[in-house]
Amino acid sequence: MDLTWSADDLAFRGALRAWLAEHVPHAGRPHDPTAGAAFDRAWQRALFDAGWAGINWPVEYGGRGLSILQQIIWYEEYARAGGPPMGFRFVALNHAGPTLIALGTEAHKTAHLQAILTGEALWCQGFSEPNAGSDLASLRTRGVVDGDELVVTGQKTWTTGADHADYQELLIRTDPDSARHKGLTWVICPMAAKGIEIHPIRKMNGRAEFCSVFYDEVRIPLSNVVGEVNGGWSTAMATLGFERGTSFVGEMTEITLRLEEAVTAAKASGAWADDETRRKLADRRAEVAALRALNYANLSRYARGDAPGAEGSITKLLTNEVARSVQELALEIAGAEGLCGDLTANPWAEMLLGGIVLSIGGGTAEIQREIIADRVLELPRSR
């Protein structure tokens, strides 16, 4: 992959940087989930209207049809400009949309892709259950085929933004005699469907973005299945592959920015005079450089047409570990006051709490290591 930016790439970067400098909201995204959802819809609409949504999505569904290199530029510049976090837009833009582009029917694409890009439709994820989190293959929420409908009964949990979402990417067990990865189905679930009950879950930072979702004989059209009935595991792996694909460029850039803030804080506080502190900061810069190289190696494969695969678990694992090491060092430099006061208004403490969530969401470090051992290194399974 040639990472020498072309004239078109540089022009794209310059135009994007100028637009972000003028339009990124100074107030930031509200912490309240209801206000946050309204903000997400409005901000996504602003991005779409200005031509900054769906950079490498197909033009016929509202995207711009540009290259993956320009998608990389978008993530980098957005992070550098301090663009609002993905919030409740994350699942639609990084999960559902790419999955529908790759595996959905023409009807799925027409019905959902532009609505995602305009902010009209927010999505949530219905994968995790009380007894099936990182071990996703053990899920038990069942779906029974009844004519041209699926009848769904069960429970999902840790569903971010479920009470504000319009649709859900829902993974259910449609073969009652199946076990583990077999007999699962990925289906588009309208969150307004009769029989759905949503209970918000308050987190340790006082917010309630997560929810438990209960399904009591919820009827979903069979035409909403993405992929094949009982073939949902491969669809789900594609979904998680997209999550672990280009979106990590933005996280990598954000980690880089936070590290440089830690360097500035060290110089301002006098910690810079300590040789050990400078050594730790140098180590973190080396870790960030390694993470950048790994991201670009992955992206070079995607640019050649490869779909994101198990190597994304390596990127996720390293991203989590580098983020956590940067966060812990930043708090070490900030001192005890770094964890005092209103944690939701404290950037250092907020960064540490966010890192804990990042290490669990999308599969824990232990699960990522299992995937790497099994699907990348082809080691024998543990017993």
N, C-alpha and C positions, 0 to 999 in steps of 0.2 A: 504494500500500500504506500503510495507516494504521499507523504505528509508535507510536501511543499505546496503551500496554498496557491491556487491559481488566481488570476485576476478577478474572475467571477466570485471565487470564494472570499477574497479580500473585500470586494464590493459588498457582498452579502453581509459580511461581518461588520463593515462600517455602517451600513444602513440599519442593521439590527441594533448595534450599540447606540446609535443616535436615537432611535425610537425608544429603546428601553430607558435611556437617560432622561427622556422627557416624560415617559408615561408610567414608569414603575410607581405604584402608590406609596407615598411616604409613610402613611399610617400603618401599613402592613395588614396582614390578614387578621380579622378578629378571632379571639380565642373562643368565644361563645359558638357552639356548633351551629345554631340556627343562623346567626349572623355570618358565620364562616361559610356556610353553604350558599347563602345569597351572594356573598363576595366572590366565591369560586365561579358561580354561573356568570356574573357580570364581568369578571376579569377574563374568563375564557372567551366570552363574546367579544371583548375588546381586542384580544389577540387575533381572533378569527377575522374581524372586520378590517384589521390592519394588515392581514396577510401573513401572520406569524403563527398560525395553527396548522398542524398536520404537515410539517415541513416535507417529510418523505412519504406521506400518504398519497394514494391515487387522486389525481385531479378530478376524476369523475364523481368522487364522493366528498368533495370539498377541500381536499389537500392541495399541496403545491407540487407534488411529484418531483421534488428535488433529490439530490444525492444524500447518501448517509453521511458524507463528509460535512455537508451543510447542516445536517441534523446535529452532528457533533459540535459544530460552531454554535448552533442555537443553544445547546445545553451549557457550553462554556460561558457564553456571553450572558445568558440568563442568570447563572450563578454569580458571575462577577458583578452584575448590576444589582444584586440583592433582590431578584424577583421574588414575588410571594411564593410560599411553599405550595406544593401540588394540592394539599388538602384533600377534599373529597373528589377532586378531578383525577386522582392517581389511577384508580382502577380502570376507569373508562379509557384514559389515554394510553396507559402503559400495559394494560391487561386485555380488556375486552376488545378495544378497537383493533390492535394488531392481530388478535386471535381471529376476529371476524374477517379481516383482510386476508389472512392465510387460509382459513378453514371454513368460513361461513358461506352460505348460499348467496346468490345475487339478491334475494329478498332480504336477507339479514343485513347485507351491506347497505342497501338502499334505505332500509328502515332506521338504521342506527348510526352509521358512521358520521354523516353530516351533523346529526343532532348532538353527537359527542363533541365534535369540533366547535360547534357554536355555543356550547354550554347549556343547551336546552335539556340534555339528559345527563344526569349523574348516575354512576354505577357503584355498586358495592360487591364484595366478594363473599360467596357462600361456600367456603371450603372447610374451615376449621370447625370442629365440634368439641363438646366437653371432653370426650375421650379419643379425639382424633385431631390433634393439632399438627405438630411436626410429622407425626406418623399418619399422614393423610390417607394412606391406603386402608386404614382401619375404620373409615367412616361408615355410619349406619343409617343416616337419613335415607329413607327409601322412596322410590318412585314406581308406581304401578301403571302399566300401560292399560288404558281403558278407552278403546276405540281410537280416536284421533287426539287423545289427551294423555298427559301424565298426571297422576294423582300423587302428590308429595306429602309425606308426613315425617316429622322429625324435628331436629334442632340444630342450629348453627350458632357459633359464638365468636367473640372478638371480631365482629363484623363492623368495620369502620364505616361510619356514615349511613348505616342501614335505615335510620329514621328520616333521612333526607334524600335517599337515592330513588331514582325512577326505575332502575333495573338492577338485577343481580346476576353475576356469573355463578351459577349454582351447580355443584357437583353432588350427585346422588347415586345411590345403589339401586339399579333397576333389575338386577338378577339376584333374587333372594338366596339362591344356592351358591352364589359366587363368594370368593374370598379375596382379600387384599386388592391387587390392582385390577382384577378382572370384574366385569359386570357393572362398571360405573358409567355414568352419562353426564355430559356437560350440557346444561340447558340455560337459555335466557329466561329469567324469572321476572315478570312484572311485579314490582313491590306493592302495587295497589291491589293485587289479587286477593280475593276473598279467602280468609283462613290464615292469613299471615298476622302474627302478633310480634311486636318489637319492644324489647326492654333495654333501655340504655344502661351502660356500665360505667360508673365513675372511676377514673384512674387516680393514681397517687398524686398527680399534679392538679387534681381538682376538676379536671375536664371530663366530659362524657362523650367522646367521639365513638367509642366502641359500643356495640350492642349485642345482645342475644336475640336470635330470631327463631320463632316457633312456627311450624307449618302444620296445620290441621286440615288434611285432605285438600290441599291447594291444587287447583286444576290449571295446568299449563299446556298450551297447544303443543302437540308432538312436533309440529313444524319449527318450534323454537330450539330443538336439539341442534347443537353445533358439532359436526363430526358424525359419528354413528352412535345409535343406542347400544349400550354396553361397550362402547369404545372410548369412553370419556377420559381414561387415564392418559392416552396419548394427547388428547386435546388439552388436558390440564397441564401436562408437561410442556406443551408448546406455550401455554399461557405464562407459566413460571419462567420459561426460557426468555420470553420477551421482557419480563420484569427484570431479569438479570442481564439484559442486553445493553442497549445504548444508554438507558437511563442512569447507569452508574457513572457516566461521564460527568453529569451534573453533580452527583455526590462527591466525586473525586475533586472537582473544582472547588466545591464548598469546603472540603477538608483542607485543601491547599490554602484557601483564604483564611480559615480559622487558625491554621498553623502560623501564618504570617502575623495574625493579630496577637498570637501568643508571644512571638518574637518581639513585637512592639511593646507588649505589656512587660516582658522581662527587662527590656532596656529602660522602660519608664520607672520600674519598681526597684531597680538596683540588683535584681536577680541575675542580670547579665554578667555581673562581675564574678559570679560563681562558675568555675571551670566545668563542674558536673552539669549544671543547667545548660551551658552552651553545647556540651557534648550530647545531651539528650535532644536538644533542638536539632542538632545536625543529624542525629540518627533518625528523627522523625522526617526530616527533609528527604533523607535517602529512602525511607519507606514510601513516602508520597511519590517519589520519582519512579520507584518500582511499580507502584499501583498504576501510574500513568502509562508506563510501558505495557503492562498487562492489558489495560483497557484498549490501547491502540492496536495491540496484537489481535485481540478479539474482533475489533471493529474492521480490521483489514480482511478478516475472513468473511464477515457479514457483507462487506463491500463487494466481495467476489460472488455473492449470492448464497453463501451458507446460512442456514437458519441457526439462531442461537440454540446452543445445546448444553450438555452437562458442564462444559468448561465455564459456564456462567456461575456455577457454584464456587469455583476457585476465586472468581472476581468478587462475588458476594462475601465470601469468607475473609478475603484480604481487605476488602473495603471496611467491613465491620471491625477487624482487628486494628487497622491503621486509624480509623476514626476514634476508636476507644483509646488508643495510646496517645493520640493528639489531645483528646478531651481530658484525660487524666493528668497529662503534663500541664495543660493550660490551667487546671484547677490547682495543681501544685504551685504554679507560679503566682496565681491569684491569692493563695492563702486561704485561711479559714473563712474569711469574709466572702469568699467565692460561693459559699453555700448558705449565706445568711440572707435574711429578708424575704421578700416575695419571690419565690423560685420562678414563678411564671414570667417575671419581669427581669430576671437575672440571666444574661446571655450565657455565662459560663455554666451555671447550674442547669439551665435549659438544654444546653448542648449535651451535658452528661446524661440527663434523663432521656433525651432523644436517642442517645447512643445505646442505651439499654433496650429501648424498643426496637431499634434497628437490628440488634443482635438476635432478636427473636422472630420478628416479622418475616414472612416468606420462608421460614425454616431455620431452626436453630443451627449454631455452629456444628453441633454433633451430627445433625442430619446432613449438612453440607459436606462434612468429611466422609460420611457414608456414601454419598453420591459420587464424590471424587474418587474414592477407593474403588467403588463398584464400576462406574461408567467411564471414568477417565483412565485410571490405572489398571482396571480389570483385575483387581485383587480378589481372592476368594472371600465370600461373604462370611461375616462373623457368626458364630453359633451361639 
